[in-house]
Amino acid sequence: MNAIELIKKKRENQKLSVDEIRFLINNYAKGKIPDYQFSALLMAIFLNGMSVNETAALTEAMLNSGIIINLDSIAGAKVDKHSTGGVGDKTSLILAPIVAAAGVNVPMISGRGLGHTGGTLDKLDAIPGFRTDVNLTQYKNLIKKCGMVLASQTKNIVPADKLMYALRDVTATVESIPLITGSIMSKKLAEGIDGLVLDIKTGSGAFMKELKDAKALAKSLINTAKTFDKNVIGIITDMNQPLGNYIGNWLEVVESVEALQGKDIPDLMTVTNKLAGAMIYLGGKASSIDEGVEVSKEMIKNGKAYDKFLEVVKLQKGDISVLKDLSKYPKSKFSEKIVASRSGYLKEVDNYEVGMSALELGAGRLTKDDIIEPKAGIIFNPKIGDKIKKGEIIATLFTDNKKGIDSAKNRIEKALKYSSEVVAKPKLIKAILR
């Protein structure tokens, strides 16, 4: 076997065998296949897709490129959640401590931002001192001590995915169901989980723009989970506008802290509580998802979730003083407000453009080697269906790079559509798949 022939085979829309997929993944992970060849393979997969068997083989090859963690020594169920990515999606920061406070272990290995979407690790990096690069012993000890961990992939955990993840981000091959499935499931299976809740986003700010595509991704993920005998629930959620109001890494930490302290953020907490409820149910601490939702709400109300967040941040060497006093964090050099150009009801948000606006300000990567500015981002005020008055503040931009402001402002202004008629608010939970 050689890479050129296999790239050509996939380019011609032929199926790759299990051994061929193993050859490609193993040799790329070992540095024997260069980025430029693997980029061609990624594009061939993006254009032609993969069968169920190919996707399972891809996941298995990625999983076996590194170690698989065994958490049998830790009592209780281990359940994680994964989101396919969105704008303002900070649910992991909120639900992980909720679920851990409810008595379910959460071994969470997260990723960085892809394209216009934010990444959990980038948000955690905004907390001064916070260490996501824990080794295997620390990983297990954190779960034993506080019931959760918020970690990055080490070089030993699915190294193939870490390489592929960065390459997909800059080769326009993110929105591929087999590649997304392989990336998500290999990481999650390597964690040592018993169950998994999937937050599959759909809408203008998601990789799956159409509901049918989100359902196809959910089916692919669930089928792959079944192959490895894991319990999984797929929840399809709306991403036609930012989730919550804050976009950007530190800003999303701020909103997460406020949510954990009980601030009413309706859309964010509706989605978060549903996901947390499903995790609590899979973890055996509720008899149904709905009962799990009530447990989730109680963990916020009684302050246990917020305390759990402070506990894990402290254990992972983060500075909890800035979480207790959010005003201590450094401020951006520049800020600019965007006001409504007309009155009416907000009808539509091109959420992709909002996400790209945050990147223009420095909140994400436009190239593989870009350095993220943790303070950069957007406070986006209105929701679809809200009545807006001309001159009302729509958004506030924050950045240390003044050059990005005009571009970001233009993107946001063009992303909004208004109506003189009343507009219905979108349904946040589109479907629950088992």
Buried (B, 14 or more C-beta within 10 A) or exposed (E): EEBEEBBEBBBEEEBBBBEBBBBBBBBBBEEEBEBEBBBBBBBBBBEBBBEBBBBBBBBBBBBBBBBEBEBEEBEBBBBBBBBBBBBBBBBBBBBBBBBBBBBBBBBBBBBBBBBBBBBBBBBBBBBBEBBBEBEBEBBBBBBBEBBBBBBBBBEEBBBBBBBBBBBBBBBEBBBBBBBBBBBBBBBBBBBBBBBBBBBBBBBBBBBBBEBEBBBBBBBBBBBBBEBBEBBBBBBBBBBBBBBBBBBBBBBBBBBBBBBBEBEEBEBBBBBBBBBBBBBBBBBBBBEEBEBBBEBBBBBBEEEBBBBBBBBBBBBBEBBBEBBEEEEEBEEBEBEBEBEBEEEBBBBBBBBBBBBBBBBBBBBBBEEEEEEBBBBBBBBBBBBBBEEBEEEEEBBBBBBBBEEBBEBBBBBBBEBBBBEEEEBEBBEBEBBBBE
